[in-house]
Amino acid sequence: MAEPGKDSRDLIEQLLLAGVGAVSLTADRVEELVDSFAERGGLQRDEARGAIDDLVSRWRGDATRVTERAGAGLQGMLREFGLVLRSEFEELELRVAQLEHRLKLLERDDLVPPA
């Protein structure tokens, strides 16, 4: 005999597991998932769709925040080691090239005698 509430817990567990993978789901796969939850869970299709859409948006938001935090942590670690980001290095490289160019222009102007 089935344990009371087991079907509901299984459905919730499946919904959560689906949410984990939902970040990378294609539109077709989302529709299949909606149909599956609607059939098995006794939910209306629009309720299942809403729940999955909610999970997908939450997981995508969480993934974005985790990525941002990881990036900030990595940048902090690089700073502690005295390293710079490639973009910062390239910006400095450009600034040095501009200064060298200006210096060459000034030196050339100094070599030209006044008329």
N, C-alpha and C positions, 0 to 999 in steps of 0.2 A: 504494500500500500504506500502511496506517495506521501511524503511529508507535507503537512500544510504549509502553504506559502513557498514551497520549493519551486514551483513553476514561475512564480513572480521573481524569486531570487535569481533563477537561471536566466530569465529574460533581462533583468537588470544587469547581471554579469555579462551577458552577451552584448548588451547595449554599451556598457563601459569598454569592453574589449573592442567593439566596433569603433568606438570613439577614438581609441588609441591609433587604430589604423586609418581612421577617417581623414586624417590630415592629407593623405596622398590618394584618396579615393577619386576615381573618375566619376563623371556624372551618371554613366550607365550603372556602375557598381552601386552608387548611392540609391538609385531607383530599385535595384534588386534587393538591397538591404531594407529599404522601406517596405517593399512588398512582403519580404520574409517576416519582419516584425509585425506587420499588420495581420498576417495570417496566423502566426504562432502566438502572438501576444493578445489577440483579440482587440487590438487597437484599431481605430479608424485610420485610414491611410494618411489623412492630413495630420493626425496626431503623431503618428510614427515619423512622418516627414519633418514635422516641427521639432521633435525630440532629436532626430539625427542632425538636422541643420544647426540646432543649438550646440550639440556636442562638437560638430565640425568647427564651428566658429570659435568655441571656447578653446579647443585643442590648438587651432591655428594661432590664436592669441597667445596661448601659453608657450607654444613653440617659438614665437617671435620674441617674447620676453626672455625666455631661457637663452636664446641665441644672443640677444643684446647683452644680457648679464655676463655670459661667457666671453663675449668680445671685450667687454669692459674689464673683466678680470684678467684676460690675457694681455690687454694693453698695459694694465697696472704692473703685471709681472715683467713685461718687456722693459718698462721704465725702471723697475728695480734693478734689472740687469744692465741698465745703461744702453739699451737698444732703442732704435727709432723705427717707426713704421715706414714702409716703402714710400707711401704718399708724402710723408714729411721729408724724407730724404730727397725725393724728386723735386719737391717745392724748393728746398734749399739749393739743390743743384741748378735749378732755373734762376734763382736769385743771384747765385755766384756768376753764372754765365752773363746775366744782364749787367752786373757790376763790372765784369771784365770788358764787356763791349763798351760801356760808358768810359772806362778808364782808357781804352785804346783810342776812342774818339778824342778825349781830352789830351792825350799824349800827342796825337797827330796834329791837333790844333796848336799845341805848344811849339811844334817843329816848323810850322809855317810862319815865316817872318811877317811882321805887320807891314802893310803897304804905305 
